[in-house]
Amino acid sequence: MPERPKVFVSYGYRSDKLPDEPMSEADFGDKLFEYLSNRHDSLDLQFIRAREPQAGKLDYKVIGNLAMADAIFAVFTRRDRIADKDVWRPAPWVLGECCFLLGRYYDYGTEPGSYRPVIGIYETGIRLDDLCLVSVAGHELFALDRREWPLAEDRARKFHAYVKSLHRLLQGSGYAPKLFPDEHPSYKQKHLRKTIEVHCDGTVIFTNENIMIVVDPDLFYGERRGVITHHIWSEAIDHSPALPSFDDMVKTPTTDRSRVPCLTALLHPRGRTQTEKSELTLTCRTQEPREIAFDIAFGFRVSKGEVLHYTYSWTQPNAYGTSAQELQAAGAEFNKADVRSNHGRIDELECVLRIEKQATGPRAPNALASEPQFRFAHSNVQPLSFGDPHTKWTETRREPYFDEWVLGRRSFEGVLRVSWAPV
C-alpha cells in the first residue's frame, strides 16, 4: 500500500487569548490538528506539526518538517490588529513557512518532491492580498473562524471536501502534473480571448475564442490524431461535484443554457465552406467530477501555417455566490475563475470580465434594478508567468445591463485568477 502524502500543519503558538475570542490561536491550531489527524483515514493523508519538543535549533526542525512534507496546511488566524481597522495580521511564522515552501519549490515540475501546494484556512479580518506568495500564487484558502468551532454538520462536510481536494493537486507522476505545459511542436496558440460573463442569479457563461497556428501537419495528424484537446472545469463555490455528463452538455441547446449546463463550439469561416464549418466535432477524452477534457476535430485537412480560428462556450447556471452570506456558508470570500495556458505560451491573451448589474428577466427577480450586484475584486498571476504578477485591469465600458473589464497580456504563460464578490 503506497504511503499517504504528508501534510505539515502550520499554525501560531501564542497562548494568550484575544478579547472576545473563545480560544487562543494555539488552542485553535491544536483543535484543527486533532480534527484532521482523527480523520486521516477518510482524508487519506498524514498530518505532522512542529509543536512536539525536539533537540536542535527550532528553524532546523521546521525546515526538516517542511522538507519531509508533500504539502502545507496553513492556519491564518487573527493575531495583530492593524491600527483601528478591522484588519488583522496572521502569525508571521506561518506566513514565513508558506513563503519558504513556495520559494524553495518554485519550479512546479513533475519530478517527485518538486511541487508543494499550500492549502489552509483564514479567519475574518485576514486579507488574502496580504498573504504574499500565497495570494500571488493563487492558492485557494477556506474561510473558517475559531468562533465557528466546533463546526456545524454542513460546514464540516464542506471543510472535509476542501481538504480532501488536495489529492487533485498531488495526483499524477511526482504527485502533480506540470502546471504550464510546453508549446506543442505541431501547433501553437496565437491568441486567446476568454470572456467570463457573470449574471445576477449566479450563472456564469465562459467563452473561449482561440486562434491556433499549425506548425507541423505530420505531427498534428500523427501524434495529435488531428485534434486539439481543451479543458473545462468547475470552480463553483460548492465543493460537491458540479458538472453533468459531457454528452448531456453537448446535447443541450443554447436556448436552455441559463437553466442547464451547456457546451457548444463554432469554427469561424476563414474561407471555409458551410459544410466544413458544420463538421467541427467534440469528443470527450476524460471526465472527472469537476473537470472535463475534450477533443475538437476539424472536418478538413490542414496544411503548414494553417490558421484554426474557433470558439467554444459553456455555462454553469446558478452555480456561483450571489450574496456574502452564500459565499461565507461555502467557506469562500470570492467567486473565482481561472485562465490557464494549457497549450504552452499564448502570444496574445485577452481576458474579459462582464458583470451583470441589472436583472434582464425572470432569472433574478430580486436583483437590484439599477445598482451592480457584483464588484470586481482582484486578480493575480502565478509567479512563473512572464511580467509583473500584479496586472491591472481596464474598465472599458458600461452598458445598460453589464459592466466590462479587459486585461491584455503578451507572451502569457501561467494561470490568471479572476475573482468577484457581491457588493
C-alpha positions in Angstrom: 0.0 0.0 0.0 1.5 3.4 -1.0 2.4 5.8 1.7 -0.1 8.6 2.3 1.0 12.1 1.4 2.3 14.0 4.4 0.8 17.4 5.2 2.6 19.8 7.5 0.1 21.8 9.6 1.5 25.3 10.3 -0.1 27.5 13.0 0.7 30.1 15.6 1.6 29.1 19.1 0.6 32.3 21.0 -1.2 31.0 24.1 -2.8 34.3 25.4 -6.4 34.8 24.3 -7.6 37.9 22.5 -10.6 39.8 23.9 -13.9 38.3 22.9 -12.2 35.2 21.4 -13.4 31.7 22.6 -9.8 30.4 22.5 -6.2 31.3 21.7 -4.6 30.8 18.3 -2.5 27.9 19.8 -5.7 26.2 21.1 -7.4 26.6 17.8 -4.4 25.2 15.9 -4.3 22.2 18.3 -8.0 21.6 17.7 -7.6 21.8 14.0 -4.6 19.4 14.0 -6.5 16.9 16.2 -9.6 17.2 13.9 -7.5 16.5 10.8 -5.5 13.7 12.4 -8.6 11.9 13.7 -9.8 11.8 10.1 -6.6 10.7 8.4 -8.2 7.6 7.1 -11.2 9.3 5.3 -8.9 12.0 4.1 -6.2 9.5 3.1 -3.5 12.0 4.4 -0.9 12.1 7.1 -0.6 15.2 9.3 2.5 16.4 11.0 3.5 19.5 13.0 6.5 21.1 14.8 4.9 21.6 18.2 6.4 18.4 19.8 9.8 19.2 21.5 12.9 18.1 19.7 16.6 18.6 20.3 18.3 21.1 18.0 17.6 24.6 16.6 13.9 25.4 16.1 14.4 26.7 12.5 16.2 23.4 11.5 13.3 21.4 12.9 10.7 23.4 11.0 12.7 23.2 7.7 13.1 19.5 8.2 9.4 19.1 8.6 8.7 21.1 5.5 11.2 19.1 3.5 9.5 15.9 4.6 6.0 17.2 3.8 4.3 16.9 0.4 2.0 19.9 1.2 1.4 22.5 3.9 -1.9 23.3 5.7 -1.6 26.9 6.9 -3.8 28.3 9.7 -4.0 32.1 9.2 -5.6 33.3 12.5 -6.1 36.9 13.8 -3.0 38.0 15.8 -2.1 41.7 15.5 -4.8 44.3 14.6 -3.8 47.0 12.2 -4.5 50.4 13.8 -8.2 50.9 14.4 -9.3 48.9 11.3 -11.0 45.6 11.4 -7.9 44.1 9.6 -5.5 41.7 11.2 -2.1 40.2 10.5 -1.6 36.5 11.0 1.3 34.8 12.8 4.4 35.8 10.9 6.0 32.4 11.4 3.1 30.7 9.5 3.4 33.1 6.6 7.1 32.7 6.6 6.8 28.9 6.4 4.4 29.1 3.4 6.6 31.6 1.5 9.7 29.4 2.2 7.9 26.4 0.8 6.7 28.3 -2.3 10.0 29.9 -2.9 12.1 26.8 -2.5 9.9 24.6 -4.7 9.1 27.3 -7.2 9.7 25.2 -10.3 6.4 23.3 -10.2 8.0 20.4 -12.2 6.8 16.8 -12.5 9.6 15.2 -10.6 8.7 13.8 -7.1 9.0 16.5 -4.4 9.2 19.4 -6.9 5.6 20.6 -6.2 4.5 21.6 -2.7 1.0 23.1 -2.7 -0.4 25.3 0.1 -3.9 24.9 1.4 -5.5 26.0 4.7 -7.9 28.3 6.4 -8.1 32.1 7.2 -10.2 33.9 9.7 -12.3 37.0 9.3 -10.2 40.1 9.2 -7.3 38.4 7.3 -6.9 40.0 3.9 -5.9 37.5 1.2 -4.0 40.1 -0.7 -1.7 40.5 2.4 -0.6 36.8 2.3 2.4 37.5 0.0 3.3 34.5 -2.2 0.2 32.5 -1.0 -2.1 35.0 -2.6 0.1 35.8 -5.6 0.3 32.1 -6.4 -3.5 31.8 -6.5 -3.8 29.1 -3.8 -7.4 28.8 -2.6 -8.0 29.0 1.2 -11.0 28.0 3.2 -12.7 30.8 5.2 -13.1 29.4 8.8 -13.3 31.3 12.1 -12.4 29.9 15.5 -15.8 31.3 16.7 -17.4 28.6 14.5 -15.8 25.8 16.4 -17.0 23.1 16.7 -18.2 23.1 13.1 -21.8 22.6 12.2 -22.5 19.5 10.1 -22.8 21.3 6.8 -19.7 23.3 7.3 -17.8 20.2 8.5 -18.8 18.4 5.3 -17.6 21.3 3.1 -14.3 21.6 5.1 -13.7 17.9 4.7 -14.3 18.1 1.0 -11.9 21.0 0.7 -9.1 19.2 2.5 -9.6 16.1 0.5 -9.4 18.1 -2.8 -5.7 18.3 -2.0 -5.3 14.9 -3.7 -6.2 16.6 -7.1 -3.2 18.8 -6.7 -0.9 15.9 -5.7 -2.1 13.4 -8.3 0.0 12.0 -11.2 3.7 11.3 -11.6 5.7 13.1 -9.0 2.4 14.0 -7.2 1.4 16.8 -9.6 1.3 17.5 -13.3 3.3 20.4 -14.7 1.1 23.4 -14.5 2.5 25.2 -17.5 2.9 22.8 -20.5 5.5 23.4 -23.1 4.2 24.5 -26.5 3.1 21.5 -28.6 5.5 21.1 -31.6 2.6 20.6 -34.1 0.8 23.8 -33.3 1.0 27.0 -31.2 -1.6 29.2 -29.6 -1.5 32.6 -31.3 -4.5 34.2 -29.5 -7.0 33.5 -26.7 -9.9 35.8 -25.8 -11.6 34.4 -22.7 -14.9 36.1 -21.7 -16.3 35.4 -18.2 -19.9 36.7 -18.1 -21.4 36.8 -14.6 -25.2 37.0 -14.2 -27.1 38.2 -11.2 -28.5 34.8 -10.4 -25.1 33.2 -10.1 -25.0 31.8 -13.7 -21.6 32.2 -15.5 -21.1 31.9 -19.2 -17.5 31.1 -20.3 -16.5 31.8 -23.9 -13.0 30.9 -25.3 -12.1 32.3 -28.7 -8.9 30.5 -29.9 -6.5 31.1 -32.8 -4.1 28.2 -33.3 -1.3 28.1 -36.0 -0.4 24.6 -37.4 3.3 24.3 -37.4 3.9 20.6 -38.4 0.9 18.9 -40.1 2.6 15.5 -40.0 2.9 15.6 -36.2 -0.6 17.1 -36.0 -2.2 14.1 -37.7 0.3 11.6 -36.3 0.9 12.3 -32.6 -2.2 14.6 -32.2 -4.5 12.5 -34.4 -5.8 15.7 -35.9 -7.4 17.0 -32.8 -6.8 19.8 -30.2 -7.6 18.9 -26.5 -9.3 21.5 -24.3 -10.5 21.5 -20.7 -13.4 23.0 -18.9 -13.6 22.9 -15.1 -16.0 23.9 -12.3 -14.9 26.5 -9.8 -18.4 26.9 -8.3 -18.5 27.7 -4.6 -19.9 24.3 -3.5 -17.2 21.6 -3.3 -19.6 18.9 -4.4 -19.5 17.6 -8.0 -21.0 20.2 -10.3 -20.6 19.0 -13.9 -23.1 16.8 -15.7 -22.0 14.3 -18.3 -20.2 15.6 -21.3 -22.8 14.1 -23.7 -25.7 15.9 -21.9 -23.8 19.2 -22.0 -23.2 18.9 -25.8 -26.9 17.9 -26.5 -28.3 20.9 -24.5 -29.4 23.7 -26.9 -28.1 27.2 -26.3 -31.6 28.4 -25.7 -31.6 26.4 -22.4 -28.1 27.4 -21.3 -29.5 29.7 -18.5 -31.1 26.6 -16.9 -29.0 23.6 -17.9 -25.2 23.4 -18.3 -24.4 23.6 -22.0 -21.2 23.2 -24.2 -21.1 24.4 -27.8 -18.3 25.1 -30.4 -18.1 27.0 -33.6 -15.5 27.2 -36.4 -15.0 30.7 -37.8 -15.1 30.8 -41.6 -11.7 32.0 -42.9 -12.6 30.8 -46.4 -14.2 27.5 -45.3 -17.5 26.3 -46.7 -20.6 25.9 -44.6 -20.2 22.1 -44.8 -16.7 22.3 -43.4 -17.9 24.6 -40.6 -20.6 22.1 -39.6 -18.0 19.3 -39.3 -16.4 20.6 -36.2 -16.8 17.8 -33.7 -16.4 17.4 -30.0 -15.4 14.2 -28.3 -15.0 13.5 -24.5 -11.5 12.4 -23.6 -11.8 12.2 -19.8 -14.4 13.3 -17.3 -13.9 13.9 -13.6 -16.5 15.3 -11.2 -15.3 18.9 -11.6 -13.2 18.8 -14.9 -13.7 17.6 -18.4 -11.1 17.1 -21.1 -12.5 17.0 -24.7 -11.1 16.9 -28.2 -12.0 19.2 -31.0 -11.6 17.7 -34.5 -11.8 19.6 -37.8 -13.7 18.5 -40.9 -10.9 19.3 -43.3 -7.2 18.6 -43.9 -4.9 21.4 -42.5 -1.6 22.4 -44.0 1.5 24.1 -42.6 0.8 27.6 -41.4 -2.9 27.0 -41.4 -4.9 29.2 -39.0 -7.5 27.4 -36.9 -10.0 30.0 -35.6 -12.8 28.7 -33.4 -14.8 29.4 -30.3 -16.3 27.1 -27.6 -18.6 28.2 -24.9 -20.1 26.6 -21.8 -22.3 27.6 -18.9 -22.8 26.9 -15.2 -26.3 28.1 -14.2 -26.9 29.3 -10.6 -23.5 27.9 -9.5 -21.7 31.0 -8.1 -22.3 33.0 -4.9 -24.8 35.9 -5.2 -24.5 37.1 -1.6 -21.9 37.5 1.1 -23.9 35.0 3.3 -23.9 32.4 0.5 -20.1 32.7 0.0 -19.4 32.6 3.7 -21.6 29.4 4.1 -19.5 27.8 1.3 -16.2 28.8 3.1 -15.3 31.3 0.4 -14.6 35.1 0.2 -14.8 35.4 -3.5 -16.1 33.6 -6.6 -13.3 32.8 -8.9 -12.4 31.6 -12.4 -9.0 30.7 -13.8 -7.4 31.3 -17.2 -4.7 28.6 -17.9 -2.1 28.4 -20.7 -2.8 24.7 -21.3 -1.2 24.7 -24.7 2.0 26.4 -23.8 2.8 30.1 -24.1 -0.1 32.3 -25.6 1.2 35.0 -27.9 -1.8 37.3 -27.1 -4.2 36.8 -24.2 -7.3 38.9 -23.8 -9.4 38.2 -20.7 -12.8 40.0 -20.5 -14.9 40.1 -17.3 -18.5 41.1 -17.8 -20.7 41.6 -14.7 -24.4 41.9 -15.0 -25.7 44.9 -12.9 -29.4 44.7 -13.7 -31.7 41.7 -13.9 -32.8 41.1 -17.5 -35.5 38.6 -17.0 -37.0 36.1 -14.6 -33.6 34.6 -13.6 -33.2 37.1 -10.7 -36.5 38.7 -9.7 -35.0 40.0 -6.5 -32.0 41.7 -8.2 -31.5 45.4 -7.7 -32.9 47.4 -10.6 -30.0 49.9 -11.1 -27.1 49.1 -8.8 -24.5 46.4 -9.6 -24.8 43.3 -7.6 -21.2 42.3 -8.0 -17.9 44.2 -7.8 -14.6 43.4 -9.4 -12.4 42.1 -6.6 -8.9 41.3 -7.6 -6.7 39.3 -10.0 -3.3 37.9 -9.8 -0.9 35.8 -11.9 1.2 32.8 -10.9 4.8 33.7 -10.1 6.0 31.7 -13.1 4.1 34.0 -15.5 6.2 36.4 -17.5 5.9 40.1 -16.5 4.6 41.8 -13.4 2.3 39.5 -11.5 0.1 42.4 -10.3 -1.6 43.1 -13.6 -4.1 46.0 -13.9 -7.5 45.6 -15.5 -9.0 48.3 -17.7 -12.7 49.2 -17.3 -13.7 49.6 -20.9 -17.4 50.4 -21.0 -20.6 50.5 -19.1 -23.7 49.1 -20.8 -27.3 49.2 -19.5 -27.0 45.7 -18.1 -23.3 44.9 -17.9 -20.0 46.5 -16.7 -17.0 45.2 -18.6 -13.2 45.0 -17.7 -10.5 43.8 -20.0 -7.0 42.6 -19.4 -4.5 42.1 -22.1 -1.1 40.2 -21.9 1.5 39.2 -24.4 3.6 36.0 -24.2 1.4 34.8 -21.4 2.2 31.6 -19.6 0.7 30.5 -16.3 -2.6 30.9 -14.5 -4.6 34.1 -14.3 -7.1 34.1 -11.5 -10.2 36.4 -11.7 -12.3 36.9 -8.6 -15.5 38.7 -7.9 -17.9 39.1 -4.9 -21.3 40.5 -4.1 -21.4 44.2 -3.1 
